[in-house]
Amino acid sequence: MLSPFFLTPYLETGTDEAGRGCLAGPVTAAAVILSPDFQNNTLNDSKQLSEKAREKLRPIIEQECISFAVTHLEPLIIDEINILNASIKAMQESILKLDPKPLHIIVDGNSPFIPKGGIKNRGGKIFTDAEIEILNSIPNTSIIKGDSKFISIAAASVLAKTYRDEYMNTIHEEFPMYNWKQNKGYPTKEHREAIRIYGVTKYHRMTFRLLPEQLKLEI
């Protein structure tokens, strides 16, 4: 079983994102505060779990956690501030939705939760001074492969993945030719061939290399 906490068993939140490498759809982040006695032998990094296992875990996490939050940031915002900043911003927005507020944050990956230049207050929710103070005041630790090491990050990865998949299933009905219900917006051969045939939609990330022969736009 994964480690129950990194620094403190009380009000430590794990946060993670899903959809960072996709060509279409939002980047989705989740944050989860688990109780100190939460246990689940199945819970792991969402990428290591089947879709059926993730869907089974989602209500367990939601019902047994102290608090959870999920945030989608749309392609227009991703294109405006870039995918790394959008991923961090989505996690920051999720943290602010938690009640109670966490005492410590553990983040999947090696990117700092608060960038060196400070919080980028553009794209998505515009934070108030009070919200920025809250985000800056909470100690945080970034952990490489944290979703396979700590149970709260794994829980966040499952929620981020399942909520994003649900979103992609919904917009699939609007544009079924891209088969987002299956590929979830990732750069599969089928998805790229559909872009070649039908063009782009409002859900595509225009700063990404949508077709192999395209040059990626830098922002």
C-alpha positions as CSV (number, residue, x, y, z in Angstrom):
1,M,0.0,0.0,0.0
2,L,1.1,3.6,-0.7
3,S,2.5,5.8,2.1
4,P,-0.3,7.6,4.0
5,F,1.4,11.0,4.2
6,F,4.7,12.8,3.6
7,L,4.9,15.4,6.4
8,T,1.8,15.3,8.5
9,P,-1.2,12.8,8.7
10,Y,-3.5,15.7,9.4
11,L,-4.9,17.9,6.6
12,E,-2.2,17.0,4.1
13,T,-3.6,17.3,0.6
14,G,-2.3,15.5,-2.5
15,T,-2.8,17.1,-5.9
16,D,-2.3,15.9,-9.5
17,E,-3.4,16.6,-13.0
18,A,-4.6,14.7,-16.1
19,G,-4.5,15.5,-19.8
20,R,-1.3,17.5,-20.0
21,G,-0.2,15.8,-23.2
22,C,-3.5,15.9,-25.0
23,L,-4.2,17.7,-28.3
24,A,-7.8,18.5,-27.3
25,G,-9.8,19.1,-24.1
26,P,-9.0,20.6,-20.8
27,V,-6.1,20.0,-18.4
28,T,-7.9,18.8,-15.2
29,A,-6.5,18.9,-11.7
30,A,-7.8,17.4,-8.5
31,A,-6.8,17.9,-4.8
32,V,-7.8,15.5,-2.1
33,I,-7.5,15.5,1.7
34,L,-7.8,12.0,3.2
35,S,-8.4,11.1,6.8
36,P,-5.4,9.7,8.7
37,D,-7.0,6.3,8.9
38,F,-8.0,6.0,5.2
39,Q,-6.8,2.7,3.7
40,N,-7.3,1.1,0.3
41,N,-5.2,-1.6,-1.2
42,T,-6.3,-1.0,-4.8
43,L,-5.6,2.7,-5.0
44,N,-2.5,3.6,-7.0
45,D,-1.3,6.0,-9.7
46,S,-4.3,6.2,-12.1
47,K,-2.2,5.2,-15.1
48,Q,-1.6,1.9,-13.4
49,L,-5.3,1.2,-13.0
50,S,-7.9,0.0,-15.4
51,E,-10.8,2.3,-16.3
52,K,-13.1,0.0,-14.4
53,A,-10.9,0.2,-11.3
54,R,-10.7,4.0,-11.5
55,E,-14.5,4.3,-11.8
56,K,-14.9,2.0,-8.8
57,L,-12.5,4.0,-6.7
58,R,-13.9,7.4,-7.5
59,P,-17.0,7.2,-5.2
60,I,-15.0,5.6,-2.5
61,I,-12.5,8.5,-2.5
62,E,-15.3,11.1,-2.7
63,Q,-17.3,9.6,0.1
64,E,-14.5,8.8,2.5
65,C,-12.2,11.8,2.1
66,I,-12.3,14.9,4.2
67,S,-12.4,17.2,1.2
68,F,-11.8,17.1,-2.5
69,A,-12.0,19.5,-5.5
70,V,-11.6,19.3,-9.2
71,T,-10.8,22.0,-11.8
72,H,-10.9,22.0,-15.6
73,L,-8.9,24.6,-17.5
74,E,-10.0,25.0,-21.1
75,P,-7.8,25.0,-24.2
76,L,-8.0,28.8,-24.6
77,I,-6.4,29.2,-21.2
78,I,-3.8,26.5,-22.0
79,D,-2.9,28.4,-25.2
80,E,-2.8,31.7,-23.3
81,I,-0.5,30.7,-20.5
82,N,1.0,27.3,-21.7
83,I,0.3,23.8,-20.5
84,L,2.8,23.8,-17.6
85,N,1.4,27.0,-16.1
86,A,-2.2,25.8,-16.8
87,S,-1.5,22.6,-14.9
88,I,-0.2,24.4,-11.9
89,K,-3.0,26.9,-12.1
90,A,-5.6,24.2,-12.1
91,M,-4.0,22.6,-9.0
92,Q,-3.9,26.0,-7.3
93,E,-7.6,26.6,-8.0
94,S,-8.4,23.1,-6.7
95,I,-6.5,23.8,-3.4
96,L,-8.5,27.0,-2.9
97,K,-11.8,25.0,-3.2
98,L,-10.9,22.7,-0.3
99,D,-12.7,23.0,3.0
100,P,-10.9,22.9,5.4
101,K,-7.7,24.3,4.0
102,P,-4.8,21.9,4.1
103,L,-1.7,22.3,6.3
104,H,0.6,20.9,3.7
105,I,0.4,20.2,0.0
106,I,2.2,17.3,-1.9
107,V,2.3,17.7,-5.6
108,D,3.0,15.1,-8.2
109,G,6.0,15.9,-10.4
110,N,9.0,18.1,-10.2
111,S,7.5,21.5,-11.0
112,P,7.1,23.9,-8.0
113,F,3.6,24.5,-6.8
114,I,4.5,28.2,-6.5
115,P,6.7,29.2,-9.5
116,K,9.9,31.0,-8.9
117,G,8.5,34.2,-10.3
118,G,5.4,33.9,-8.0
119,I,1.8,33.0,-8.8
120,K,0.8,33.8,-12.4
121,N,-2.5,35.6,-11.9
122,R,-3.8,35.3,-15.5
123,G,-5.8,32.7,-17.3
124,G,-8.6,30.9,-15.5
125,K,-9.7,32.3,-12.1
126,I,-8.1,35.6,-11.2
127,F,-7.0,35.2,-7.6
128,T,-7.7,37.8,-5.0
129,D,-5.0,39.1,-2.7
130,A,-6.4,36.9,0.1
131,E,-6.3,33.8,-2.1
132,I,-2.8,34.5,-3.2
133,E,-1.8,34.8,0.5
134,I,-3.5,31.5,1.3
135,L,-1.6,29.7,-1.6
136,N,1.7,31.3,-0.6
137,S,1.2,30.4,3.1
138,I,0.7,26.7,2.8
139,P,4.0,24.6,2.8
140,N,4.3,22.4,-0.3
141,T,6.5,19.7,-1.6
142,S,6.8,18.4,-5.2
143,I,7.5,14.7,-5.5
144,I,8.6,12.9,-8.7
145,K,6.3,10.0,-9.3
146,G,4.4,11.0,-6.2
147,D,1.2,9.4,-7.6
148,S,2.8,6.0,-7.1
149,K,4.2,6.8,-3.7
150,F,1.6,8.7,-1.6
151,I,-2.0,7.7,-1.3
152,S,-3.4,11.3,-1.4
153,I,-1.7,12.1,-4.7
154,A,-2.9,8.7,-6.1
155,A,-6.4,9.6,-5.0
156,A,-6.1,13.0,-6.7
157,S,-4.8,11.3,-9.9
158,V,-7.8,9.1,-10.0
159,L,-10.3,12.0,-9.6
160,A,-8.5,14.1,-12.2
161,K,-8.5,11.2,-14.7
162,T,-12.1,10.1,-14.2
163,Y,-13.5,13.7,-14.2
164,R,-11.5,14.5,-17.4
165,D,-12.6,11.3,-19.1
166,E,-16.2,12.1,-18.2
167,Y,-15.7,15.6,-19.8
168,M,-14.2,14.1,-23.0
169,N,-17.1,11.6,-23.3
170,T,-19.5,14.5,-23.2
171,I,-17.8,16.6,-25.9
172,H,-17.4,13.4,-28.0
173,E,-21.1,13.6,-28.6
174,E,-20.6,17.0,-30.2
175,F,-17.7,16.0,-32.4
176,P,-17.9,12.1,-32.7
177,M,-15.5,12.1,-35.7
178,Y,-12.5,12.6,-33.4
179,N,-13.5,9.6,-31.2
180,W,-12.6,11.4,-28.0
181,K,-14.6,8.8,-26.1
182,Q,-11.8,6.4,-26.9
183,N,-8.7,8.5,-27.2
184,K,-9.6,11.2,-24.7
185,G,-7.9,13.8,-26.8
186,Y,-4.5,12.2,-26.8
187,P,-2.3,12.3,-30.0
188,T,-3.3,8.9,-31.4
189,K,-2.9,8.2,-35.1
190,E,-6.7,8.1,-35.4
191,H,-7.1,11.5,-33.7
192,R,-4.5,13.1,-35.9
193,E,-6.0,11.7,-39.1
194,A,-9.4,13.1,-38.1
195,I,-7.8,16.5,-37.6
196,R,-6.3,16.2,-41.1
197,I,-9.7,15.4,-42.6
198,Y,-12.1,17.5,-40.5
199,G,-9.8,20.3,-39.2
200,V,-9.8,21.7,-35.7
201,T,-12.5,22.4,-33.2
202,K,-12.9,24.9,-30.3
203,Y,-11.6,22.1,-28.0
204,H,-8.2,21.7,-29.7
205,R,-5.1,23.3,-28.3
206,M,-3.8,25.6,-31.1
207,T,-0.3,26.0,-29.6
208,F,0.2,22.2,-29.7
209,R,1.6,20.3,-32.7
210,L,-1.7,18.9,-33.9
211,L,-0.2,17.2,-36.9
212,P,3.3,15.8,-37.1
213,E,4.4,18.1,-39.9
214,Q,3.3,21.3,-38.0
215,L,5.7,23.4,-36.0
216,K,4.7,23.8,-32.4
217,L,4.0,27.4,-31.5
218,E,5.9,28.8,-28.5
219,I,4.2,31.2,-26.1
